[in-house]
Amino acid sequence: MRTVASLLLVTVLSGCTTATERLVYEGIRQENARQQGQPGRDTAPDPAGPDFDAYSKERQRLQKEPHP
């Protein structure tokens, strides 16, 4: 019974991790976009970052590359 409960807990928590990463990434992305429009900002706006799915794919690709 403990094994089943442990597996269920691990499964639920692993799903939460992905959702949490997405929410944090999107929150930071939105905050950066909001700060771009503040008055008195004398630099050119930064380009918008990629959405979470594109970011995640690029991150996985870079992790699979061999490191020197």
mmCIF file as Biopython writes it, N, C-alpha, C and O atoms, coordinates in Angstrom:
data_model
#
loop_
_atom_site.group_PDB
_atom_site.id
_atom_site.type_symbol
_atom_site.label_atom_id
_atom_site.label_alt_id
_atom_site.label_comp_id
_atom_site.label_asym_id
_atom_site.label_entity_id
_atom_site.label_seq_id
_atom_site.pdbx_PDB_ins_code
_atom_site.Cartn_x
_atom_site.Cartn_y
_atom_site.Cartn_z
_atom_site.occupancy
_atom_site.B_iso_or_equiv
_atom_site.auth_seq_id
_atom_site.auth_asym_id
_atom_site.pdbx_PDB_model_num
ATOM 1   N N  . MET A ? 1  ? 0.811  -1.192 0.000   1.0 0.0 1  A 1 
ATOM 2   C CA . MET A ? 1  ? 0.000  0.000  0.000   1.0 0.0 1  A 1 
ATOM 3   C C  . MET A ? 1  ? 0.859  1.262  0.000   1.0 0.0 1  A 1 
ATOM 4   O O  . MET A ? 1  ? 0.540  2.243  -0.672  1.0 0.0 1  A 1 
ATOM 5   N N  . ARG A ? 2  ? 1.941  1.225  0.756   1.0 0.0 2  A 1 
ATOM 6   C CA . ARG A ? 2  ? 2.828  2.398  0.794   1.0 0.0 2  A 1 
ATOM 7   C C  . ARG A ? 2  ? 3.482  2.633  -0.564  1.0 0.0 2  A 1 
ATOM 8   O O  . ARG A ? 2  ? 3.694  3.774  -0.975  1.0 0.0 2  A 1 
ATOM 9   N N  . THR A ? 3  ? 3.794  1.549  -1.248  1.0 0.0 3  A 1 
ATOM 10  C CA . THR A ? 3  ? 4.424  1.674  -2.560  1.0 0.0 3  A 1 
ATOM 11  C C  . THR A ? 3  ? 3.478  2.371  -3.538  1.0 0.0 3  A 1 
ATOM 12  O O  . THR A ? 3  ? 3.893  3.248  -4.294  1.0 0.0 3  A 1 
ATOM 13  N N  . VAL A ? 4  ? 2.227  1.982  -3.518  1.0 0.0 4  A 1 
ATOM 14  C CA . VAL A ? 4  ? 1.238  2.590  -4.412  1.0 0.0 4  A 1 
ATOM 15  C C  . VAL A ? 4  ? 1.079  4.076  -4.075  1.0 0.0 4  A 1 
ATOM 16  O O  . VAL A ? 4  ? 1.027  4.919  -4.971  1.0 0.0 4  A 1 
ATOM 17  N N  . ALA A ? 5  ? 1.004  4.388  -2.790  1.0 0.0 5  A 1 
ATOM 18  C CA . ALA A ? 5  ? 0.863  5.785  -2.379  1.0 0.0 5  A 1 
ATOM 19  C C  . ALA A ? 5  ? 2.096  6.589  -2.782  1.0 0.0 5  A 1 
ATOM 20  O O  . ALA A ? 5  ? 1.973  7.730  -3.229  1.0 0.0 5  A 1 
ATOM 21  N N  . SER A ? 6  ? 3.273  6.007  -2.627  1.0 0.0 6  A 1 
ATOM 22  C CA . SER A ? 6  ? 4.509  6.697  -3.004  1.0 0.0 6  A 1 
ATOM 23  C C  . SER A ? 6  ? 4.561  6.949  -4.504  1.0 0.0 6  A 1 
ATOM 24  O O  . SER A ? 6  ? 4.933  8.041  -4.935  1.0 0.0 6  A 1 
ATOM 25  N N  . LEU A ? 7  ? 4.194  5.956  -5.301  1.0 0.0 7  A 1 
ATOM 26  C CA . LEU A ? 7  ? 4.191  6.120  -6.753  1.0 0.0 7  A 1 
ATOM 27  C C  . LEU A ? 7  ? 3.173  7.178  -7.184  1.0 0.0 7  A 1 
ATOM 28  O O  . LEU A ? 7  ? 3.440  7.971  -8.087  1.0 0.0 7  A 1 
ATOM 29  N N  . LEU A ? 8  ? 2.024  7.187  -6.543  1.0 0.0 8  A 1 
ATOM 30  C CA . LEU A ? 8  ? 1.020  8.185  -6.856  1.0 0.0 8  A 1 
ATOM 31  C C  . LEU A ? 8  ? 1.520  9.588  -6.521  1.0 0.0 8  A 1 
ATOM 32  O O  . LEU A ? 8  ? 1.314  10.525 -7.292  1.0 0.0 8  A 1 
ATOM 33  N N  . LEU A ? 9  ? 2.171  9.730  -5.382  1.0 0.0 9  A 1 
ATOM 34  C CA . LEU A ? 9  ? 2.711  11.032 -4.976  1.0 0.0 9  A 1 
ATOM 35  C C  . LEU A ? 9  ? 3.786  11.511 -5.945  1.0 0.0 9  A 1 
ATOM 36  O O  . LEU A ? 9  ? 3.800  12.682 -6.324  1.0 0.0 9  A 1 
ATOM 37  N N  . VAL A ? 10 ? 4.671  10.631 -6.343  1.0 0.0 10 A 1 
ATOM 38  C CA . VAL A ? 10 ? 5.734  10.994 -7.287  1.0 0.0 10 A 1 
ATOM 39  C C  . VAL A ? 10 ? 5.135  11.407 -8.623  1.0 0.0 10 A 1 
ATOM 40  O O  . VAL A ? 10 ? 5.593  12.373 -9.235  1.0 0.0 10 A 1 
ATOM 41  N N  . THR A ? 11 ? 4.127  10.694 -9.078  1.0 0.0 11 A 1 
ATOM 42  C CA . THR A ? 11 ? 3.476  11.022 -10.347 1.0 0.0 11 A 1 
ATOM 43  C C  . THR A ? 11 ? 2.823  12.399 -10.287 1.0 0.0 11 A 1 
ATOM 44  O O  . THR A ? 11 ? 2.961  13.195 -11.217 1.0 0.0 11 A 1 
ATOM 45  N N  . VAL A ? 12 ? 2.123  12.679 -9.214  1.0 0.0 12 A 1 
ATOM 46  C CA . VAL A ? 12 ? 1.458  13.975 -9.067  1.0 0.0 12 A 1 
ATOM 47  C C  . VAL A ? 12 ? 2.483  15.101 -8.991  1.0 0.0 12 A 1 
ATOM 48  O O  . VAL A ? 12 ? 2.310  16.141 -9.626  1.0 0.0 12 A 1 
ATOM 49  N N  . LEU A ? 13 ? 3.538  14.901 -8.227  1.0 0.0 13 A 1 
ATOM 50  C CA . LEU A ? 13 ? 4.555  15.947 -8.081  1.0 0.0 13 A 1 
ATOM 51  C C  . LEU A ? 13 ? 5.324  16.190 -9.367  1.0 0.0 13 A 1 
ATOM 52  O O  . LEU A ? 13 ? 5.708  17.327 -9.642  1.0 0.0 13 A 1 
ATOM 53  N N  . SER A ? 14 ? 5.557  15.161 -10.158 1.0 0.0 14 A 1 
ATOM 54  C CA . SER A ? 14 ? 6.271  15.374 -11.418 1.0 0.0 14 A 1 
ATOM 55  C C  . SER A ? 14 ? 5.432  16.211 -12.379 1.0 0.0 14 A 1 
ATOM 56  O O  . SER A ? 14 ? 5.982  17.007 -13.141 1.0 0.0 14 A 1 
ATOM 57  N N  . GLY A ? 15 ? 4.125  16.044 -12.355 1.0 0.0 15 A 1 
ATOM 58  C CA . GLY A ? 15 ? 3.246  16.868 -13.181 1.0 0.0 15 A 1 
ATOM 59  C C  . GLY A ? 15 ? 3.238  18.311 -12.711 1.0 0.0 15 A 1 
ATOM 60  O O  . GLY A ? 15 ? 3.139  19.227 -13.528 1.0 0.0 15 A 1 
ATOM 61  N N  . CYS A ? 16 ? 3.340  18.523 -11.424 1.0 0.0 16 A 1 
ATOM 62  C CA . CYS A ? 16 ? 3.351  19.886 -10.874 1.0 0.0 16 A 1 
ATOM 63  C C  . CYS A ? 16 ? 4.624  20.629 -11.254 1.0 0.0 16 A 1 
ATOM 64  O O  . CYS A ? 16 ? 4.603  21.845 -11.446 1.0 0.0 16 A 1 
ATOM 65  N N  . THR A ? 17 ? 5.716  19.913 -11.362 1.0 0.0 17 A 1 
ATOM 66  C CA . THR A ? 17 ? 6.987  20.552 -11.703 1.0 0.0 17 A 1 
ATOM 67  C C  . THR A ? 17 ? 6.912  21.209 -13.070 1.0 0.0 17 A 1 
ATOM 68  O O  . THR A ? 17 ? 7.341  22.352 -13.232 1.0 0.0 17 A 1 
ATOM 69  N N  . THR A ? 18 ? 6.377  20.509 -14.046 1.0 0.0 18 A 1 
ATOM 70  C CA . THR A ? 18 ? 6.268  21.069 -15.392 1.0 0.0 18 A 1 
ATOM 71  C C  . THR A ? 18 ? 5.364  22.290 -15.395 1.0 0.0 18 A 1 
ATOM 72  O O  . THR A ? 18 ? 5.686  23.297 -16.025 1.0 0.0 18 A 1 
ATOM 73  N N  . ALA A ? 19 ? 4.253  22.214 -14.708 1.0 0.0 19 A 1 
ATOM 74  C CA . ALA A ? 19 ? 3.331  23.348 -14.659 1.0 0.0 19 A 1 
ATOM 75  C C  . ALA A ? 19 ? 3.980  24.534 -13.959 1.0 0.0 19 A 1 
ATOM 76  O O  . ALA A ? 19 ? 3.818  25.675 -14.391 1.0 0.0 19 A 1 
ATOM 77  N N  . THR A ? 20 ? 4.705  24.275 -12.891 1.0 0.0 20 A 1 
ATOM 78  C CA . THR A ? 20 ? 5.363  25.346 -12.151 1.0 0.0 20 A 1 
ATOM 79  C C  . THR A ? 20 ? 6.437  26.015 -13.001 1.0 0.0 20 A 1 
ATOM 80  O O  . THR A ? 20 ? 6.534  27.242 -13.024 1.0 0.0 20 A 1 
ATOM 81  N N  . GLU A ? 21 ? 7.245  25.217 -13.699 1.0 0.0 21 A 1 
ATOM 82  C CA . GLU A ? 21 ? 8.283  25.786 -14.572 1.0 0.0 21 A 1 
ATOM 83  C C  . GLU A ? 21 ? 7.659  26.684 -15.626 1.0 0.0 21 A 1 
ATOM 84  O O  . GLU A ? 21 ? 8.156  27.779 -15.892 1.0 0.0 21 A 1 
ATOM 85  N N  . ARG A ? 22 ? 6.573  26.221 -16.223 1.0 0.0 22 A 1 
ATOM 86  C CA . ARG A ? 22 ? 5.894  27.004 -17.261 1.0 0.0 22 A 1 
ATOM 87  C C  . ARG A ? 22 ? 5.380  28.321 -16.683 1.0 0.0 22 A 1 
ATOM 88  O O  . ARG A ? 22 ? 5.556  29.376 -17.292 1.0 0.0 22 A 1 
ATOM 89  N N  . LEU A ? 23 ? 4.744  28.266 -15.507 1.0 0.0 23 A 1 
ATOM 90  C CA . LEU A ? 23 ? 4.196  29.477 -14.903 1.0 0.0 23 A 1 
ATOM 91  C C  . LEU A ? 23 ? 5.285  30.477 -14.536 1.0 0.0 23 A 1 
ATOM 92  O O  . LEU A ? 23 ? 5.116  31.680 -14.739 1.0 0.0 23 A 1 
ATOM 93  N N  . VAL A ? 24 ? 6.394  29.995 -14.002 1.0 0.0 24 A 1 
ATOM 94  C CA . VAL A ? 24 ? 7.496  30.890 -13.640 1.0 0.0 24 A 1 
ATOM 95  C C  . VAL A ? 24 ? 8.082  31.526 -14.894 1.0 0.0 24 A 1 
ATOM 96  O O  . VAL A ? 24 ? 8.307  32.736 -14.930 1.0 0.0 24 A 1 
ATOM 97  N N  . TYR A ? 25 ? 8.330  30.719 -15.923 1.0 0.0 25 A 1 
ATOM 98  C CA . TYR A ? 25 ? 8.904  31.243 -17.163 1.0 0.0 25 A 1 
ATOM 99  C C  . TYR A ? 25 ? 7.991  32.293 -17.785 1.0 0.0 25 A 1 
ATOM 100 O O  . TYR A ? 25 ? 8.449  33.372 -18.161 1.0 0.0 25 A 1 
ATOM 101 N N  . GLU A ? 26 ? 6.703  31.981 -17.892 1.0 0.0 26 A 1 
ATOM 102 C CA . GLU A ? 26 ? 5.772  32.927 -18.500 1.0 0.0 26 A 1 
ATOM 103 C C  . GLU A ? 26 ? 5.630  34.188 -17.644 1.0 0.0 26 A 1 
ATOM 104 O O  . GLU A ? 26 ? 5.480  35.282 -18.189 1.0 0.0 26 A 1 
ATOM 105 N N  . GLY A ? 27 ? 5.674  34.059 -16.332 1.0 0.0 27 A 1 
ATOM 106 C CA . GLY A ? 27 ? 5.598  35.227 -15.455 1.0 0.0 27 A 1 
ATOM 107 C C  . GLY A ? 27 ? 6.779  36.155 -15.648 1.0 0.0 27 A 1 
ATOM 108 O O  . GLY A ? 27 ? 6.610  37.372 -15.718 1.0 0.0 27 A 1 
ATOM 109 N N  . ILE A ? 28 ? 7.971  35.590 -15.733 1.0 0.0 28 A 1 
ATOM 110 C CA . ILE A ? 28 ? 9.174  36.401 -15.959 1.0 0.0 28 A 1 
ATOM 111 C C  . ILE A ? 28 ? 9.108  37.063 -17.333 1.0 0.0 28 A 1 
ATOM 112 O O  . ILE A ? 28 ? 9.471  38.229 -17.483 1.0 0.0 28 A 1 
ATOM 113 N N  . ARG A ? 29 ? 8.651  36.327 -18.315 1.0 0.0 29 A 1 
ATOM 114 C CA . ARG A ? 29 ? 8.542  36.862 -19.670 1.0 0.0 29 A 1 
ATOM 115 C C  . ARG A ? 29 ? 7.563  38.043 -19.719 1.0 0.0 29 A 1 
ATOM 116 O O  . ARG A ? 29 ? 7.833  39.054 -20.367 1.0 0.0 29 A 1 
ATOM 117 N N  . GLN A ? 30 ? 6.434  37.906 -19.033 1.0 0.0 30 A 1 
ATOM 118 C CA . GLN A ? 30 ? 5.455  38.986 -19.004 1.0 0.0 30 A 1 
ATOM 119 C C  . GLN A ? 30 ? 5.978  40.199 -18.236 1.0 0.0 30 A 1 
ATOM 120 O O  . GLN A ? 30 ? 5.730  41.338 -18.631 1.0 0.0 30 A 1 
ATOM 121 N N  . GLU A ? 31 ? 6.690  39.962 -17.157 1.0 0.0 31 A 1 
ATOM 122 C CA . GLU A ? 31 ? 7.248  41.077 -16.379 1.0 0.0 31 A 1 
ATOM 123 C C  . GLU A ? 31 ? 8.287  41.843 -17.205 1.0 0.0 31 A 1 
ATOM 124 O O  . GLU A ? 31 ? 8.329  43.073 -17.167 1.0 0.0 31 A 1 
ATOM 125 N N  . ASN A ? 32 ? 9.107  41.128 -17.936 1.0 0.0 32 A 1 
ATOM 126 C CA . ASN A ? 32 ? 10.088 41.789 -18.803 1.0 0.0 32 A 1 
ATOM 127 C C  . ASN A ? 32 ? 9.390  42.632 -19.868 1.0 0.0 32 A 1 
ATOM 128 O O  . ASN A ? 32 ? 9.821  43.748 -20.159 1.0 0.0 32 A 1 
ATOM 129 N N  . ALA A ? 33 ? 8.321  42.107 -20.446 1.0 0.0 33 A 1 
ATOM 130 C CA . ALA A ? 33 ? 7.578  42.860 -21.456 1.0 0.0 33 A 1 
ATOM 131 C C  . ALA A ? 33 ? 6.940  44.103 -20.837 1.0 0.0 33 A 1 
ATOM 132 O O  . ALA A ? 33 ? 6.913  45.162 -21.464 1.0 0.0 33 A 1 
ATOM 133 N N  . ARG A ? 34 ? 6.429  43.980 -19.616 1.0 0.0 34 A 1 
ATOM 134 C CA . ARG A ? 34 ? 5.820  45.124 -18.944 1.0 0.0 34 A 1 
ATOM 135 C C  . ARG A ? 34 ? 6.852  46.210 -18.673 1.0 0.0 34 A 1 
ATOM 136 O O  . ARG A ? 34 ? 6.568  47.395 -18.845 1.0 0.0 34 A 1 
ATOM 137 N N  . GLN A ? 35 ? 8.041  45.814 -18.254 1.0 0.0 35 A 1 
ATOM 138 C CA . GLN A ? 35 ? 9.083  46.785 -17.939 1.0 0.0 35 A 1 
ATOM 139 C C  . GLN A ? 35 ? 9.589  47.504 -19.187 1.0 0.0 35 A 1 
ATOM 140 O O  . GLN A ? 35 ? 10.110 48.615 -19.093 1.0 0.0 35 A 1 
ATOM 141 N N  . GLN A ? 36 ? 9.442  46.886 -20.340 1.0 0.0 36 A 1 
ATOM 142 C CA . GLN A ? 36 ? 9.890  47.523 -21.574 1.0 0.0 36 A 1 
ATOM 143 C C  . GLN A ? 36 ? 9.103  48.794 -21.864 1.0 0.0 36 A 1 
ATOM 144 O O  . GLN A ? 36 ? 9.629  49.727 -22.470 1.0 0.0 36 A 1 
ATOM 145 N N  . GLY A ? 37 ? 7.845  48.833 -21.434 1.0 0.0 37 A 1 
ATOM 146 C CA . GLY A ? 37 ? 7.002  49.979 -21.742 1.0 0.0 37 A 1 
ATOM 147 C C  . GLY A ? 37 ? 7.013  51.075 -20.690 1.0 0.0 37 A 1 
ATOM 148 O O  . GLY A ? 37 ? 6.241  52.029 -20.791 1.0 0.0 37 A 1 
ATOM 149 N N  . GLN A ? 38 ? 7.865  50.963 -19.689 1.0 0.0 38 A 1 
ATOM 150 C CA . GLN A ? 38 ? 7.889  51.975 -18.638 1.0 0.0 38 A 1 
ATOM 151 C C  . GLN A ? 38 ? 8.450  53.293 -19.167 1.0 0.0 38 A 1 
ATOM 152 O O  . GLN A ? 38 ? 9.381  53.296 -19.972 1.0 0.0 38 A 1 
ATOM 153 N N  . PRO A ? 39 ? 7.886  54.402 -18.717 1.0 0.0 39 A 1 
ATOM 154 C CA . PRO A ? 39 ? 8.405  55.702 -19.145 1.0 0.0 39 A 1 
ATOM 155 C C  . PRO A ? 39 ? 9.824  55.928 -18.616 1.0 0.0 39 A 1 
ATOM 156 O O  . PRO A ? 39 ? 10.180 55.460 -17.534 1.0 0.0 39 A 1 
ATOM 157 N N  . GLY A ? 40 ? 10.604 56.634 -19.380 1.0 0.0 40 A 1 
ATOM 158 C CA . GLY A ? 40 ? 11.963 56.948 -18.965 1.0 0.0 40 A 1 
ATOM 159 C C  . GLY A ? 40 ? 12.979 55.894 -19.367 1.0 0.0 40 A 1 
ATOM 160 O O  . GLY A ? 40 ? 14.169 56.049 -19.092 1.0 0.0 40 A 1 
ATOM 161 N N  . ARG A ? 41 ? 12.542 54.850 -19.998 1.0 0.0 41 A 1 
ATOM 162 C CA . ARG A ? 41 ? 13.472 53.816 -20.436 1.0 0.0 41 A 1 
ATOM 163 C C  . ARG A ? 41 ? 14.125 54.310 -21.723 1.0 0.0 41 A 1 
ATOM 164 O O  . ARG A ? 41 ? 13.449 54.496 -22.735 1.0 0.0 41 A 1 
ATOM 165 N N  . ASP A ? 42 ? 15.428 54.520 -21.683 1.0 0.0 42 A 1 
ATOM 166 C CA . ASP A ? 42 ? 16.103 55.155 -22.811 1.0 0.0 42 A 1 
ATOM 167 C C  . ASP A ? 42 ? 16.812 54.172 -23.739 1.0 0.0 42 A 1 
ATOM 168 O O  . ASP A ? 42 ? 17.557 54.592 -24.625 1.0 0.0 42 A 1 
ATOM 169 N N  . THR A ? 43 ? 16.599 52.912 -23.554 1.0 0.0 43 A 1 
ATOM 170 C CA . THR A ? 43 ? 17.220 51.927 -24.442 1.0 0.0 43 A 1 
ATOM 171 C C  . THR A ? 43 ? 16.155 51.312 -25.336 1.0 0.0 43 A 1 
ATOM 172 O O  . THR A ? 43 ? 14.959 51.394 -25.056 1.0 0.0 43 A 1 
ATOM 173 N N  . ALA A ? 44 ? 16.609 50.703 -26.400 1.0 0.0 44 A 1 
ATOM 174 C CA . ALA A ? 44 ? 15.684 50.038 -27.312 1.0 0.0 44 A 1 
ATOM 175 C C  . ALA A ? 44 ? 15.089 48.808 -26.616 1.0 0.0 44 A 1 
ATOM 176 O O  . ALA A ? 44 ? 15.780 48.134 -25.853 1.0 0.0 44 A 1 
ATOM 177 N N  . PRO A ? 45 ? 13.834 48.521 -26.873 1.0 0.0 45 A 1 
ATOM 178 C CA . PRO A ? 45 ? 13.214 47.354 -26.239 1.0 0.0 45 A 1 
ATOM 179 C C  . PRO A ? 45 ? 13.894 46.057 -26.663 1.0 0.0 45 A 1 
ATOM 180 O O  . PRO A ? 45 ? 14.314 45.897 -27.809 1.0 0.0 45 A 1 
ATOM 181 N N  . ASP A ? 46 ? 13.988 45.143 -25.712 1.0 0.0 46 A 1 
ATOM 182 C CA . ASP A ? 46 ? 14.536 43.827 -26.013 1.0 0.0 46 A 1 
ATOM 183 C C  . ASP A ? 46 ? 13.508 43.041 -26.810 1.0 0.0 46 A 1 
ATOM 184 O O  . ASP A ? 46 ? 12.305 43.237 -26.637 1.0 0.0 46 A 1 
ATOM 185 N N  . PRO A ? 47 ? 13.974 42.152 -27.684 1.0 0.0 47 A 1 
ATOM 186 C CA . PRO A ? 47 ? 13.000 41.312 -28.393 1.0 0.0 47 A 1 
ATOM 187 C C  . PRO A ? 47 ? 12.312 40.372 -27.402 1.0 0.0 47 A 1 
ATOM 188 O O  . PRO A ? 47 ? 12.906 39.956 -26.407 1.0 0.0 47 A 1 
ATOM 189 N N  . ALA A ? 48 ? 11.075 40.051 -27.686 1.0 0.0 48 A 1 
ATOM 190 C CA . ALA A ? 48 ? 10.330 39.141 -26.812 1.0 0.0 48 A 1 
ATOM 191 C C  . ALA A ? 48 ? 10.977 37.758 -26.850 1.0 0.0 48 A 1 
ATOM 192 O O  . ALA A ? 48 ? 11.410 37.289 -27.902 1.0 0.0 48 A 1 
ATOM 193 N N  . GLY A ? 49 ? 11.034 37.128 -25.708 1.0 0.0 49 A 1 
ATOM 194 C CA . GLY A ? 49 ? 11.601 35.786 -25.627 1.0 0.0 49 A 1 
ATOM 195 C C  . GLY A ? 49 ? 10.660 34.757 -26.244 1.0 0.0 49 A 1 
ATOM 196 O O  . GLY A ? 49 ? 9.488  35.047 -26.484 1.0 0.0 49 A 1 
ATOM 197 N N  . PRO A ? 50 ? 11.168 33.567 -26.497 1.0 0.0 50 A 1 
ATOM 198 C CA . PRO A ? 50 ? 10.316 32.520 -27.079 1.0 0.0 50 A 1 
ATOM 199 C C  . PRO A ? 50 ? 9.289  32.032 -26.067 1.0 0.0 50 A 1 
ATOM 200 O O  . PRO A ? 50 ? 9.466  32.211 -24.862 1.0 0.0 50 A 1 
ATOM 201 N N  . ASP A ? 51 ? 8.213  31.415 -26.555 1.0 0.0 51 A 1 
ATOM 202 C CA . ASP A ? 51 ? 7.247  30.857 -25.626 1.0 0.0 51 A 1 
ATOM 203 C C  . ASP A ? 51 ? 7.866  29.645 -24.917 1.0 0.0 51 A 1 
ATOM 204 O O  . ASP A ? 51 ? 8.941  29.184 -25.300 1.0 0.0 51 A 1 
ATOM 205 N N  . PHE A ? 52 ? 7.198  29.139 -23.902 1.0 0.0 52 A 1 
ATOM 206 C CA . PHE A ? 52 ? 7.779  28.091 -23.066 1.0 0.0 52 A 1 
ATOM 207 C C  . PHE A ? 52 ? 8.081  26.829 -23.858 1.0 0.0 52 A 1 
ATOM 208 O O  . PHE A ? 52 ? 9.097  26.182 -23.606 1.0 0.0 52 A 1 
ATOM 209 N N  . ASP A ? 53 ? 7.236  26.462 -24.799 1.0 0.0 53 A 1 
ATOM 210 C CA . ASP A ? 53 ? 7.462  25.235 -25.558 1.0 0.0 53 A 1 
ATOM 211 C C  . ASP A ? 53 ? 8.738  25.334 -26.388 1.0 0.0 53 A 1 
ATOM 212 O O  . ASP A ? 53 ? 9.521  24.385 -26.427 1.0 0.0 53 A 1 
ATOM 213 N N  . ALA A ? 54 ? 8.957  26.459 -27.045 1.0 0.0 54 A 1 
ATOM 214 C CA . ALA A ? 54 ? 10.175 26.646 -27.834 1.0 0.0 54 A 1 
ATOM 215 C C  . ALA A ? 54 ? 11.400 26.674 -26.920 1.0 0.0 54 A 1 
ATOM 216 O O  . ALA A ? 54 ? 12.435 26.090 -27.240 1.0 0.0 54 A 1 
ATOM 217 N N  . TYR A ? 55 ? 11.276 27.349 -25.792 1.0 0.0 55 A 1 
ATOM 218 C CA . TYR A ? 55 ? 12.367 27.393 -24.810 1.0 0.0 55 A 1 
ATOM 219 C C  . TYR A ? 55 ? 12.707 25.997 -24.308 1.0 0.0 55 A 1 
ATOM 220 O O  . TYR A ? 55 ? 13.879 25.637 -24.201 1.0 0.0 55 A 1 
ATOM 221 N N  . SER A ? 56 ? 11.686 25.219 -24.002 1.0 0.0 56 A 1 
ATOM 222 C CA . SER A ? 56 ? 11.892 23.869 -23.480 1.0 0.0 56 A 1 
ATOM 223 C C  . SER A ? 56 ? 12.570 22.968 -24.515 1.0 0.0 56 A 1 
ATOM 224 O O  . SER A ? 56 ? 13.466 22.198 -24.168 1.0 0.0 56 A 1 
ATOM 225 N N  . LYS A ? 57 ? 12.154 23.055 -25.771 1.0 0.0 57 A 1 
ATOM 226 C CA . LYS A ? 57 ? 12.763 22.245 -26.833 1.0 0.0 57 A 1 
ATOM 227 C C  . LYS A ? 57 ? 14.235 22.610 -27.017 1.0 0.0 57 A 1 
ATOM 228 O O  . LYS A ? 57 ? 15.082 21.727 -27.147 1.0 0.0 57 A 1 
ATOM 229 N N  . GLU A ? 58 ? 14.540 23.903 -27.027 1.0 0.0 58 A 1 
ATOM 230 C CA . GLU A ? 58 ? 15.929 24.348 -27.184 1.0 0.0 58 A 1 
ATOM 231 C C  . GLU A ? 58 ? 16.777 23.897 -25.997 1.0 0.0 58 A 1 
ATOM 232 O O  . GLU A ? 58 ? 17.923 23.482 -26.170 1.0 0.0 58 A 1 
ATOM 233 N N  . ARG A ? 59 ? 16.221 23.979 -24.813 1.0 0.0 59 A 1 
ATOM 234 C CA . ARG A ? 59 ? 16.937 23.553 -23.608 1.0 0.0 59 A 1 
ATOM 235 C C  . ARG A ? 59 ? 17.265 22.063 -23.668 1.0 0.0 59 A 1 
ATOM 236 O O  . ARG A ? 59 ? 18.382 21.660 -23.342 1.0 0.0 59 A 1 
ATOM 237 N N  . GLN A ? 60 ? 16.300 21.246 -24.083 1.0 0.0 60 A 1 
ATOM 238 C CA . GLN A ? 60 ? 16.541 19.812 -24.201 1.0 0.0 60 A 1 
ATOM 239 C C  . GLN A ? 60 ? 17.579 19.510 -25.268 1.0 0.0 60 A 1 
ATOM 240 O O  . GLN A ? 60 ? 18.414 18.622 -25.092 1.0 0.0 60 A 1 
ATOM 241 N N  . ARG A ? 61 ? 17.531 20.249 -26.380 1.0 0.0 61 A 1 
ATOM 242 C CA . ARG A ? 61 ? 18.507 20.039 -27.447 1.0 0.0 61 A 1 
ATOM 243 C C  . ARG A ? 61 ? 19.917 20.342 -26.958 1.0 0.0 61 A 1 
ATOM 244 O O  . ARG A ? 61 ? 20.854 19.601 -27.253 1.0 0.0 61 A 1 
ATOM 245 N N  . LEU A ? 62 ? 20.065 21.423 -26.218 1.0 0.0 62 A 1 
ATOM 246 C CA . LEU A ? 62 ? 21.386 21.793 -25.714 1.0 0.0 62 A 1 
ATOM 247 C C  . LEU A ? 62 ? 21.896 20.812 -24.662 1.0 0.0 62 A 1 
ATOM 248 O O  . LEU A ? 62 ? 23.102 20.587 -24.560 1.0 0.0 62 A 1 
ATOM 249 N N  . GLN A ? 63 ? 20.997 20.232 -23.885 1.0 0.0 63 A 1 
ATOM 250 C CA . GLN A ? 63 ? 21.413 19.259 -22.878 1.0 0.0 63 A 1 
ATOM 251 C C  . GLN A ? 63 ? 21.898 17.964 -23.512 1.0 0.0 63 A 1 
ATOM 252 O O  . GLN A ? 63 ? 22.738 17.273 -22.937 1.0 0.0 63 A 1 
ATOM 253 N N  . LYS A ? 64 ? 21.376 17.623 -24.703 1.0 0.0 64 A 1 
ATOM 254 C CA . LYS A ? 64 ? 21.777 16.385 -25.381 1.0 0.0 64 A 1 
ATOM 255 C C  . LYS A ? 64 ? 23.105 16.515 -26.117 1.0 0.0 64 A 1 
ATOM 256 O O  . LYS A ? 64 ? 23.757 15.511 -26.401 1.0 0.0 64 A 1 
ATOM 257 N N  . GLU A ? 65 ? 23.515 17.760 -26.430 1.0 0.0 65 A 1 
ATOM 258 C CA . GLU A ? 65 ? 24.772 17.963 -27.145 1.0 0.0 65 A 1 
ATOM 259 C C  . GLU A ? 65 ? 25.945 17.566 -26.252 1.0 0.0 65 A 1 
ATOM 260 O O  . GLU A ? 65 ? 25.930 17.813 -25.046 1.0 0.0 65 A 1 
ATOM 261 N N  . PRO A ? 66 ? 26.968 16.944 -26.861 1.0 0.0 66 A 1 
ATOM 262 C CA . PRO A ? 66 ? 28.153 16.620 -26.066 1.0 0.0 66 A 1 
ATOM 263 C C  . PRO A ? 66 ? 28.911 17.902 -25.674 1.0 0.0 66 A 1 
ATOM 264 O O  . PRO A ? 66 ? 29.016 18.844 -26.460 1.0 0.0 66 A 1 
ATOM 265 N N  . HIS A ? 67 ? 29.420 17.908 -24.469 1.0 0.0 67 A 1 
ATOM 266 C CA . HIS A ? 67 ? 30.162 19.059 -23.975 1.0 0.0 67 A 1 
ATOM 267 C C  . HIS A ? 67 ? 31.664 18.797 -24.127 1.0 0.0 67 A 1 
ATOM 268 O O  . HIS A ? 67 ? 32.123 17.681 -23.884 1.0 0.0 67 A 1 
ATOM 269 N N  . PRO A ? 68 ? 32.438 19.825 -24.529 1.0 0.0 68 A 1 
ATOM 270 C CA . PRO A ? 68 ? 33.887 19.630 -24.718 1.0 0.0 68 A 1 
ATOM 271 C C  . PRO A ? 68 ? 34.612 19.434 -23.413 1.0 0.0 68 A 1 
ATOM 272 O O  . PRO A ? 68 ? 35.830 19.258 -23.405 1.0 0.0 68 A 1 
#
